[in-house]
Amino acid sequence: TSGWSKLSGPSGGFLWGFLISGLIISLLQRPQFGFSRLLGLMLFATIVLFICGLGQLTTTFGFEKAIEYGFTPFWKMALLKAFFAAGVVFFANSILNRYKKDRS
């Protein structure tokens, strides 16, 4: 299903959070960033995602249930994805920087 009911429903905060997190990453990421800066950026975007998602879940179910349903089952994989994403972007930036250097 789709529509406004999904965006305004209990899990809609995570959908908004994905949009905001993607925007943050695209605006702040630079090709010269090292792995640790990229990891920090990915972790920051993940925190923003959880804040948005848990905020909307809290309005429906309360804080404890929001943590139980929206954070506890997902936080470990979210950390793993942040590390993986930082590695992929670091690797891609390295290739892009080498290519640009070779072309000049």
C-alpha positions as a Markdown table, in Angstrom:
| # | Residue | x | y | z |
|---|---|---|---|---|
| 1 | Thr | 0.0 | 0.0 | 0.0 |
| 2 | Ser | 1.0 | 3.6 | -0.4 |
| 3 | Gly | -0.2 | 7.1 | 0.1 |
| 4 | Trp | -0.5 | 9.7 | 2.8 |
| 5 | Ser | -1.7 | 7.2 | 5.4 |
| 6 | Lys | 1.7 | 5.4 | 5.2 |
| 7 | Leu | 3.7 | 8.7 | 5.6 |
| 8 | Ser | 1.5 | 9.8 | 8.5 |
| 9 | Gly | 1.2 | 6.4 | 10.1 |
| 10 | Pro | 3.3 | 4.9 | 12.9 |
| 11 | Ser | 6.3 | 3.9 | 10.6 |
| 12 | Gly | 6.0 | 7.0 | 8.4 |
| 13 | Gly | 8.7 | 8.7 | 10.5 |
| 14 | Phe | 11.2 | 6.2 | 9.2 |
| 15 | Leu | 10.2 | 7.0 | 5.6 |
| 16 | Trp | 10.7 | 10.7 | 6.3 |
| 17 | Gly | 13.9 | 9.9 | 8.1 |
| 18 | Phe | 15.3 | 8.1 | 5.1 |
| 19 | Leu | 14.6 | 11.2 | 3.0 |
| 20 | Ile | 16.3 | 13.5 | 5.5 |
| 21 | Ser | 19.2 | 11.2 | 6.1 |
| 22 | Gly | 19.9 | 10.9 | 2.4 |
| 23 | Leu | 19.7 | 14.6 | 2.0 |
| 24 | Ile | 22.2 | 15.1 | 4.9 |
| 25 | Ile | 24.6 | 12.6 | 3.4 |
| 26 | Ser | 24.4 | 14.1 | -0.1 |
| 27 | Leu | 24.9 | 17.7 | 1.1 |
| 28 | Leu | 27.8 | 17.0 | 3.6 |
| 29 | Gln | 29.8 | 14.2 | 1.9 |
| 30 | Arg | 33.0 | 15.3 | 0.1 |
| 31 | Pro | 35.3 | 13.2 | -2.1 |
| 32 | Gln | 38.4 | 13.9 | 0.1 |
| 33 | Phe | 36.8 | 12.5 | 3.3 |
| 34 | Gly | 38.7 | 9.7 | 4.9 |
| 35 | Phe | 37.0 | 6.6 | 6.2 |
| 36 | Ser | 36.5 | 7.9 | 9.8 |
| 37 | Arg | 34.8 | 11.1 | 8.6 |
| 38 | Leu | 32.5 | 9.1 | 6.3 |
| 39 | Leu | 31.7 | 6.7 | 9.1 |
| 40 | Gly | 30.9 | 9.7 | 11.4 |
| 41 | Leu | 28.6 | 11.1 | 8.7 |
| 42 | Met | 26.9 | 7.7 | 8.2 |
| 43 | Leu | 26.4 | 7.3 | 11.9 |
| 44 | Phe | 25.0 | 10.8 | 12.2 |
| 45 | Ala | 22.5 | 10.1 | 9.3 |
| 46 | Thr | 21.5 | 6.9 | 11.1 |
| 47 | Ile | 20.9 | 8.8 | 14.3 |
| 48 | Val | 18.7 | 11.3 | 12.4 |
| 49 | Leu | 16.8 | 8.4 | 10.8 |
| 50 | Phe | 16.1 | 6.8 | 14.2 |
| 51 | Ile | 15.1 | 10.1 | 15.8 |
| 52 | Cys | 12.5 | 10.7 | 13.0 |
| 53 | Gly | 11.2 | 7.1 | 13.1 |
| 54 | Leu | 11.1 | 6.8 | 16.9 |
| 55 | Gly | 9.5 | 10.2 | 17.2 |
| 56 | Gln | 6.5 | 9.2 | 15.1 |
| 57 | Leu | 6.3 | 5.8 | 16.7 |
| 58 | Thr | 6.3 | 7.4 | 20.1 |
| 59 | Thr | 3.3 | 9.5 | 19.3 |
| 60 | Thr | 1.3 | 6.3 | 18.5 |
| 61 | Phe | 2.6 | 3.7 | 20.9 |
| 62 | Gly | 4.6 | 5.6 | 23.6 |
| 63 | Phe | 8.3 | 5.8 | 24.1 |
| 64 | Glu | 8.9 | 2.3 | 25.6 |
| 65 | Lys | 7.0 | 0.5 | 22.8 |
| 66 | Ala | 8.7 | 2.7 | 20.2 |
| 67 | Ile | 12.1 | 1.6 | 21.4 |
| 68 | Glu | 10.9 | -2.0 | 21.5 |
| 69 | Tyr | 9.4 | -2.0 | 18.0 |
| 70 | Gly | 11.6 | 0.6 | 16.2 |
| 71 | Phe | 15.0 | 0.5 | 17.8 |
| 72 | Thr | 15.9 | -2.7 | 19.6 |
| 73 | Pro | 15.4 | -5.1 | 16.6 |
| 74 | Phe | 17.3 | -2.8 | 14.2 |
| 75 | Trp | 20.2 | -1.0 | 15.9 |
| 76 | Lys | 22.9 | -3.6 | 15.4 |
| 77 | Met | 22.2 | -3.9 | 11.6 |
| 78 | Ala | 22.0 | -0.1 | 11.4 |
| 79 | Leu | 25.5 | 0.1 | 12.8 |
| 80 | Leu | 26.7 | -2.6 | 10.4 |
| 81 | Lys | 25.1 | -0.7 | 7.4 |
| 82 | Ala | 26.8 | 2.5 | 8.5 |
| 83 | Phe | 30.2 | 0.8 | 8.4 |
| 84 | Phe | 29.5 | -0.8 | 5.1 |
| 85 | Ala | 28.2 | 2.4 | 3.5 |
| 86 | Ala | 31.3 | 4.3 | 4.7 |
| 87 | Gly | 33.5 | 1.6 | 3.2 |
| 88 | Val | 31.7 | 1.6 | -0.1 |
| 89 | Val | 31.8 | 5.4 | -0.4 |
| 90 | Phe | 35.4 | 5.6 | 0.7 |
| 91 | Phe | 36.4 | 2.9 | -1.9 |
| 92 | Ala | 34.4 | 4.7 | -4.6 |
| 93 | Asn | 35.9 | 8.1 | -3.7 |
| 94 | Ser | 39.4 | 6.5 | -3.9 |
| 95 | Ile | 38.7 | 5.2 | -7.4 |
| 96 | Leu | 37.2 | 8.5 | -8.5 |
| 97 | Asn | 40.1 | 10.5 | -7.1 |
| 98 | Arg | 42.7 | 8.3 | -8.8 |
| 99 | Tyr | 40.8 | 8.5 | -12.1 |
| 100 | Lys | 40.7 | 12.3 | -11.8 |
| 101 | Lys | 44.4 | 12.4 | -10.9 |
| 102 | Asp | 45.3 | 10.2 | -13.9 |
| 103 | Arg | 43.2 | 12.4 | -16.3 |
| 104 | Ser | 45.0 | 15.6 | -15.3 |
